[in-house]
Amino acid sequence: MAKQEDDFKKVISHAKEYGYVFQSSEIYDGLSAVYDYGQNGAELKKNIREYWWKAMVQLNDNIVGIDAAIFMHPTTWKASGHVDAFNDPLIDNKDSKKRYRADVLVEDHVAKIENKIEKEVAKAAKRFGDAFDKEQFLATNPRVLGYQEQATGILKRLGKSLENEDLADVKKLIEELDIACPMSGSKNWTDVKQFNLMFGTKLGASAESAMDLYLRPETAQGIFVNFLNVQKTGRMKIPFGIAQTGKAFRNEIVARQFIFRMREFEQMEMQYFIKPGTQKEWYEHWKEHRMKWHLSLGMGEENYRFHDHEKLAHYADAASDIEFRFPFGFKELEGIHSRTDFDLSQHEEYSSKKLQYFDPETRENYVPYVLETSIGLDRMFLAVFSKSLQEEELENGTFRTVLKLPAVLAPTKAAVFPLVKKDGLPEIAKEIIADLKWDFNVLYDEKDAVGRRYRRQDANGTPFCITVDHQTLEDQTVTIRHRDTMEQQRVAITELRSIIHEEVDMRVWLRKIKG
């Protein structure tokens, strides 16, 4: 655990040092669980958003995108169930006065059990070497099976208690598991209470006439209320999808783990409207398709897993999370949910407007079922950033810090250096910049020795460094260095665009999903 904490601290520190993420309002001592994205963070975030948008909207003939408003009529949230049921279980420690989500305390306890399983696997792999069969070990080792049974039993009980709103049993479970306050070690807990997560606000010119509103806690409802608008104007035929990205707001009880859980965050969601009875087939389709999207970025299959929900929302008939191995363990990155016809039926009831689809083949009207994919853009940012940050020992015994971002997502694609600040080399370097910037985000750097500039760009995540030297004056060639391998090659200036393009083109990366 100590190593995990140290690694995570390095991630947070590196994100600030290299202009990726800053504490919001830092000069005023910051605002809890609110962050700003710096010059590099904004670019990385934009690239992740575009990578998702191209895969979901541009490459699918039957999925379109919208941009719904953050403010919505308050009845929206009554119909969706958020006013009455958008709660998290809250618990306070009487001694430390710290507040926690009760379910997260239990889930963190289960994560410790899962860590024990991973340690058993690591020890066995070391003992048996190439002959080690991980699947067989997990299925037969008595100690591992005991841990698995223990973890599964705890989560099932938690899920059942939350589903039944038996908050007394949630507290009892915390006490039985001997869970202590992470800050003080105290086990002196209050009762568990429900806490609504929505931020309230007002709309209107005066206090007397102002309407009570909420900042949206999710982007999905903007899609549902626009279902008919999009279907009719786009002449969409079922099955079809509506996607959008945008800000959402939740008054988290305990916002923590940097940008993993924030009060203001961004979602990338797609609601897929389908014929009732086909939801199982589409659920499996989107589970597979979304996992392929994640794997296309090359961050390692071993860092992803599916987690099927024990506790289903009352409107869902299937739900699964794609979990990622963050520095603090496996946590939810994306959700795939079979939402049945709950959302459209609710809005139909509360609005007294028909939200149905006329099927030209069967000549019948029906309320479509919905299959949802929902991913947090900020969590995806953290997954990419934390996985990419590495420290490598080089052949000469020195170390380098390198941010091995997938090249397609890197904020800056290439840095161009003049070897020295004279002899016309800066002028040539700036000409290269002027040419490349039409296609790529590139930068010019002439400060410090070239070796230091390489290290700076490695830590910044830049895939290519291009050096202009005196030979360039003679034959119009430059040295291009690859971040991940540190290999250098001599190429003509005219070849630079195609070399960079081959590594960073979204088309090349997204084709992995199809293949």
Secondary structure, DSSP 4 states (H G I P E B T S, - for coil): -HHHHHHHHHHHHHHHHTTSEEETTGGGT--TT-EEE-HHHHHHHHHHHHHHHIIIIIT-TTEEE----SB--THHHHHHTHHHH-EEEEEEBTTT--EEEHHHHHHHHHHHHHHHHHHHHHHHHHHHGGG--HHHHHHH-HHHHHHHHHHHHHHHHHHHHHHTT-HHHHHHHHHHTT---TTT----B---EEEE-PEEEEESSSTTTPEEEEE-S-SHHHHHTTHHHHHHHTT--SSEEEEEEEEEE---SS--TGGGS-SEEEEEEEEEEE-TT-HHHHHHHHHHHHHHHHHTT-S-GGGEEEEE-SSPPTT-SEEEEEEEEETTEEEEEEEEEEEETHHHHHHHHHHT----EEETTTTEEEPPEEEEEEEEHHHHHHHHHHHHEEEEE-TTS-EEEEE---TTT-S-SEEEEESSS-TTHHHHHHHHHHHHTTTS-EEE--SS-HHHHHHHHHHHT-SEEEEE-HHHHHHSEEEEEETTT--EEEEEGGGHHHHHHHHH-HHHHHHHHH-
